[in-house]
């Protein structure tokens, strides 16, 4: 599956191409076109009021703002028992968690997997009087921040992480609050 993004090319450099008209548009005498391979995947995504296009746009914006690029990002929604198994196997923690993040490159080139436990997200949303959509945004933000190199192993770092999560969530709502959003 392909995902579209837009790149600019000066109109004076137009030349005859075989690009279908449906894949291009003209704006302010500039030509915009770029088709790239999809690099963000949502696996076993639950039904929520969040559009995939909005999430993809938001993730790209957040990552770009931090000066990084995405090579591949998998966001996996898994049941509680599988999350516990991952936590035991990879972190040697015999405890439940809402999110695990595995990064395979440096923080400026994202090649990572984020695992989110939907049952834990539901519990968190209820406990903190949040919508499940905002809790999912918070968990994705949290995972992205870890992938970008942010730590949360001390109280000051946890506070900084929470502030950055809030900034990412606000960014989503400022840009994507119109109409119904269903993935």
N, C-alpha and C positions, 0 to 999 in steps of 0.2 A: 504494500500500500504506500502511496506517495503522499507527502504533505507539502503544501505550497508555502512559499515565502516569497518576498518581493525584493528585487534588486533593481537599481536604477541604471539606465543607459541613456546617454544623450540622444535626443531625437535626430540630430544631424548625422548620427552614425547608422541610421536605419538602412537596411539593405534587404533584398528579397530573401525571405526565409520560408520554410515549410511549417512555421509555427501556427497552429490553429488559432483563429481569432478568439475563440472562447478562452484561450489561455493567456491572453494579453489584454492590456487596456492602455489608453493614452491619457496622461494627466499633466497639465502644465508643460506640454511639449517634451515630456520625458517618457521613455518607454520602460515599463516595469514588467519583469518576468523572472521567475526562478522556480524551477521544480526540483525539489531535493527529496531524497529518500527519508522516510519517516524515521525519526531517531528517538522518539519517546513512545513507550508502549504502556498501556494500562491493561493488566492481566487480572481477570476475574473481578472486574470493577462492579460494585453493587449499584443498584438503581438509586440514583440521587438526583437532586435538582441542580446539576452542574453540567454544562455542555462541554464536551471534549475539546472543541475548538477554543473555548474560553480558557480551559485549564492549560492547554498547550501554549497558547499565546502568553498567558500569565507566567508559566514556568520559564519560557524562553526570555521573557522580559526580566524576571528576577535574576536569572543566571547571567544575562548580559550586563545587567546593572552592577554585578559583582566582578565583572571583567573575565568571566569564564565562558567556555563554549561546551556544548553537549555533543559527545560522540555517540553515546547511547545511554538511555535511561529507562530502566524498567521499574514500574511502580506496580507492585504485586499486592493483592488483597487476599490474605490467607486466614484460615480458621485458627482459633486459639491454640488447639493442640499442635498444629504445625509450627506456630510461632514459638511455643515452648520448646519444641524439638530443636529449632534453629538456635534459640538462645542457649540451650544446653550444649549443643554441638560446637558452635563457633565462639561463644563467649564464656562458656563454662558457668553460666548462671542458671540455677534451677528455679527461676521465677518467671512469672508472666510479664509481658511488656506489650506496649501498644505499637511500637515501631522498632525495626532494625534496619540499619543502613550498611551496605557493603560497597566500598569504593575501590575500583581497580586501577585508577590512574591518579595523577596529582590533582589538586583542587582547581586547576585552571582548565583542565580537559576532563570533562565528566564522562566517565564510563562506569556506571553504578547501578545497583539494585536497591530499591527501597521496598521493605516488606511492612505492610500495615495490617494489623489485626482488627477486623471490622467490629467484632464483639467488644473489644476494649475501647474502640472509638465510640461506640454507642454508650458504653458505661461512662466514659469521660464526658461526653456531650450532656448526659443527664446530670452528672455530678457537678459540672460547672455551668449549668443552665445555658448551654450553647445549642445551636442547631447541629445536626449531624454533618451538614455541609461545611459549616465553619470548623468543626473538629477535624474533618478530613483535610481542609485547607491548612489547618495548623500542623497536622502530622506531615503533610507533604512539605510544608515550609521547614519544619524541623529536620526532615531528612535531607532536603536540599542544603540547608545550612551546614549540616555535618559533612556532606559531600564537598562543600565549598571550603572546608577546613575549620569550621567553628567547633569549639569544644563546649561542653556543659558539665564538667566534672567538679566545679566549685560553685558556691552560692553566687558570687559576682558574675561568673560566666553563665550560670543558669538565668540570671536576671537579664543579661545582655542577649542571650538566645531568645528569651520570651519577647523582648522588645523588638528584635529583628523579625520574629514570627509575626508579631502584630503589624509591623510595617509591610510585610509581604501580603498579609490578609487584607489590609487596607487597600493596597495596590490592586488586588483582585476586585474588591467591591467598588472602587472608584471607576474602574474601567468596564466591569461586567455586571451591572445591576439592572439592565433593561430586559424585560420580558422573561419568559419561562426558560429555565436552563435544565435540560435533561440530557444526560450522556447516554 
